[in-house]
Amino acid sequence: MDPQVQCKMRVKEALRPKSWSRAALVPRFQRLDPDWSTSPDVSRHPLSS
């Protein structure tokens, strides 16, 4: 699959109401695993802006 298409799908997933419960867990993971919180994926996460 084209990476750009994959990224768009992830954005749609993030905008879906059901995903907010999952997104709310992100800060916990960041506190537990500093290496994970500095990964490129997190910097692109919609909630980080």
Backbone hydrogen bonds, N-H to C=O, Kabsch-Sander energy under -0.5 kcal/mol:
donor,donor_aa,acceptor,acceptor_aa,energy
6,Q,2,D,-2.3
7,C,3,P,-2.3
8,K,4,Q,-2.2
9,M,5,V,-2.1
10,R,6,Q,-1.9
11,V,7,C,-2.1
12,K,8,K,-2.3
13,E,9,M,-2.2
14,A,10,R,-2.2
15,L,11,V,-1.8
16,R,12,K,-0.8
16,R,13,E,-0.7
19,S,16,R,-1.6
20,W,17,P,-1.6
21,S,18,K,-0.7
22,R,18,K,-0.5
23,A,19,S,-2.7
24,A,20,W,-2.1
25,L,22,R,-1.5
26,V,23,A,-1.4
28,R,25,L,-0.7
29,F,25,L,-1.7
30,Q,26,V,-2.3
31,R,27,P,-1.9
32,L,28,R,-2.0
33,D,29,F,-2.8
36,W,33,D,-0.6
37,S,33,D,-1.8
38,T,34,P,-1.0
39,S,36,W,-1.6
42,V,39,S,-0.8
43,S,39,S,-1.2
44,R,40,P,-1.0
44,R,41,D,-0.5
45,H,42,V,-1.4
48,S,45,H,-1.8
49,S,46,P,-1.1
